[in-house]
Amino acid sequence: MAQTTVLALFKDKRDAEAAVRALKSARFDSARLGVVDPGKAHVQEFGKMAVAGVGAGTAVCGVLGVGLGIAVAGVLPGTHAWLSGGWFVPFMFGLTAAATGALAGMLISQSVSRQNALYYEEEVEAGRTLVTVRSEAGQAETARSILLQEGAFEASPIDAPIQKAS
C-alpha cells in the first residue's frame, strides 16, 4: 500500500506533544512520528541555488553549443560545412545555447529546492512546532483528524491527497 506523510503545524509545543501522545494511543508507530522544535529548521538559501543553476547551465550549454557550431560550420580542416558563416556560426550557437542553459539551470535549481517545504521551514523558524506522521495512505485522514483535534492550525498530507467520501 502507498505511504504518505502528514505535516501539521502547532502554535504551542505542548499541543504538539499532546498530538504525538494521541497518535501513539491511536496505534501510530512512534518510529514514524517526528517533531521539529521551533527554530530548528534549516532553510535553504534559494538565491545561492539559483546562481549555481544559472552558472552551471550557462557553462555546460555554452560549451555544447560552441561544439555543435564548430561541427555544423565546418571550420576545422577536413570537415564539411553544413552552414556557411565561418566562426560566426559557433559563436552564435554558443551564445544561444548558453542563454537557454541559463534559463534551464535557474528553473531546474528552483524546482529542486523544494518550494513546498520552504513554507514549513519558515513556519518552524517563526516559532511553530512541526509534527510529521508517515503512514499508509488510508490512515492519512485519521492522522490529520487527530492532529487537528489536538490543536494543529494546519494539517495536510504531502505525498498523496486525502480521499474524501462521496
Stockholm file with secondary structure:
# STOCKHOLM 1.0

chainA/1-166         MAQTTVLALFKDKRDAEAAVRALKSARFDSARLGVVDPGKAHVQEFGKMAVAGVGAGTAVCGVLGVGLGIAVAGVLPGTHAWLSGGWFVPFMFGLTAAATGALAGMLISQSVSRQNALYYEEEVEAGRTLVTVRSEAGQAETARSILLQEGAFEASPIDAPIQKAS
#=GR chainA/1-166 SS CCEEEEEEEESSHHHHHHHHHHHHHTTCCGGGEEEECTTCCCCCCHHHHHHHHHHHHHHHHHHHHHHHHHHHHTCSTTCCCSSCCTTHHHHHHHHHHHHHHHHHHHHHHHHHTCHHHHHHHHHHHTTCEEEEEEEEGGGHHHHHHHHHHTTCSEEEESSSCCCCCC
#=GC SS_cons         CCEEEEEEEESSHHHHHHHHHHHHHTTCCGGGEEEECTTCCCCCCHHHHHHHHHHHHHHHHHHHHHHHHHHHHTCSTTCCCSSCCTTHHHHHHHHHHHHHHHHHHHHHHHHHTCHHHHHHHHHHHTTCEEEEEEEEGGGHHHHHHHHHHTTCSEEEESSSCCCCCC
//
